[in-house]
Amino acid sequence: MAVSIAQRPAANTRLLILTFLTTLIFHHSLADVPAGAPTTEELPHRRFEYKYSFKGPHLSQKDGGIPFWIHTGNTIPSADQVRITPSLRSQKGSVWTKNKFNFEHWEAMVTFRVSGRGRMGADGLAMWFTTEQGLDGPVYGAADQWNGVGVFFDTFDNDGKKNNPAIVVVGNNGKLVYDHQNDGTTQALGTCLRDFRNKPYPVRAKITYYKKTLTVMFNGGFTPDKEDYELCTKVDNMVIPTEGFFGVSAATGGLADDHDVLSFLTFSLTEPGQQPPPPESEIPKEEKDKYQEEFQNFQQELDKKKEEFQKEHPDIQGEPIEDIYETVNDQEIRQVFEGQNRIHLEIKQLHRQLAMILDEQRRYVSVITDEVAKKGTNAESGQLDTVGQQQLGSVIATQQEVLKNLNELRNSFYESLKQIGSAQGNAGALGTYETIQHFNEIKEHLHTVKRDVEHLVQRNAQNPAEKIVKCPEVPPMPSCLSTVHFTIFIIVQSVLFFCYVMYKSQQEAAAKKFF
């Protein structure tokens, strides 16, 4: 016990000495830092490189090509995007820059969509920077054994480890064969698990190579914020060629997805303090003169076409060209009102036919009532047949039921006409949702009319009085409700319903096309 008490002051002394030395060294290191020195690293200078980029609108030319880019395989360029592969089995395609990119540091921003009907997709999409254009091959539609780097957006789980969709970074010196069976995980320099299929907004990836460090930032497309990036992976001490081609490729297998690239934007990066190369030094004088000559020829041809158009159409010279063409919203509204007008005309025609049938039924009822009244006044008491009275009573009841049902049908048609009239009268105020509501209400009225007609036919067929008793013979009028009128009514009703179904399907197809 005495030994431990004696050693305690010595231990406290050593602790105080160590604390003093640590504090002295810390203050000395702070004193070595010059005043005003920056605490954060300065960002590099970014410059947009248009010859290595593309984006909509007017992305493709008249010949189907992309300026400064080439496309191969099943790639389909359009005005606002490039579909690398459609959602068909065993498809592959790619787009590559025509010229080599010769900057040491760069940044590429890719906006794309990967969409499909199935729960799983295949095979995926890849972004490339290689010394040669891998126009065709087994690695996501591009060549194997590339010299450079590939960033793969893999959607299919080949190794069965349930680690897809994933983003994988694989480097190659031209000798490595890609490991398809393991989804490249044995060769990956960096990877992260991210789901990029069927997102509400376009998916974005920012790939930066600066000071031998490759950084992949990812925007999952959950929000419309274009700058909502998160770090996916970062590879340090990575050496890639200083010159190469940018490219995007995709492929499908047994499963299929649509792989659409909306934009590919490339930026050259320059370290702070260094002078970026002037833009003129990148374009040779011969090529610059060629582009200038092409632009002048195009401008002259455009001016000639404008003059010819003004001569052919002198009445619209003062109007803007944009007002001549119909917008997408105007086209949709016109189609809606054309369909409403067709339905309105059909219902009016049915309404007229139904009114004719209703007038005939009223005449039948009045004739039968008069016959019964005559027989009642002329017959002596006790001489009127009881069976005949019952039969006539059943005939009158049947005709009154028919008359009641026809009145209900007429009211239904009248309500349909009112609905269509209100929809057309409020053309400026109604939107898409209100128009759909009116169509649904019209459809319900048509279904009601159809059910009432079927119920009326069944009731007339099941009524035994119709089989036993016939209407009194009246020369100027038919004996009962004509079968021809009912047949015409049913045929017109069926044609109207079929036209409405076809129109509705066309509207749904048009909505799917735009959205």
Number of C-alpha atoms within 10 A of each C-alpha: 5 6 7 8 9 10 10 10 10 10 10 10 10 10 10 10 10 11 10 10 10 11 10 11 11 10 10 11 9 10 10 8 9 8 8 6 7 8 6 6 7 10 10 15 15 16 15 15 15 14 16 23 21 26 20 14 12 13 19 20 12 9 6 13 15 23 16 14 17 16 23 17 18 17 22 20 20 19 16 16 22 25 23 27 28 23 21 15 16 15 22 29 27 31 28 24 22 17 15 19 21 14 15 16 20 23 20 21 19 22 20 23 24 22 18 18 12 11 8 16 25 28 28 29 30 22 25 22 27 26 21 16 23 25 19 17 16 12 25 27 28 26 16 18 17 24 21 22 21 22 22 24 26 27 25 21 19 17 14 11 9 9 17 21 22 19 25 24 25 18 22 18 15 13 10 13 13 20 13 13 12 14 23 20 18 12 17 16 16 20 21 18 14 18 17 24 23 18 15 12 16 23 25 25 21 20 21 22 22 19 14 15 15 23 20 26 18 24 24 20 23 13 14 12 10 13 10 14 16 13 12 19 18 18 15 14 9 15 15 21 15 16 17 21 20 27 25 27 32 33 32 27 18 11 18 24 29 24 29 23 26 23 20 22 18 25 20 22 21 20 15 12 9 9 9 14 10 7 9 9 8 9 10 10 11 9 10 12 12 11 12 12 12 12 12 11 12 12 12 12 11 12 12 12 12 12 11 11 13 14 11 11 10 9 9 12 12 8 9 8 9 8 8 9 8 11 10 10 9 11 10 16 15 13 14 19 16 12 16 21 15 14 22 18 12 16 21 16 13 19 19 13 16 20 16 13 19 21 12 18 20 16 13 24 20 13 17 21 14 12 14 16 11 11 12 13 9 9 11 9 8 7 7 13 9 10 9 11 14 13 18 21 16 17 23 19 14 18 20 16 15 20 20 13 18 21 15 15 24 20 15 20 23 15 15 24 19 14 18 21 14 12 20 16 11 11 12 8 8 13 11 10 8 12 20 13 12 17 20 12 16 22 16 14 20 21 14 16 21 17 13 17 19 12 13 16 13 11 14 16 12 11 13 13 18 16 10 9 14 13 16 15 12 12 7 6 11 13 13 17 15 12 9 9 14 16 11 13 17 15 12 16 20 13 13 18 17 12 16 20 13 11 17 15 12 12 16 10 11 12 11 9 8 7 5
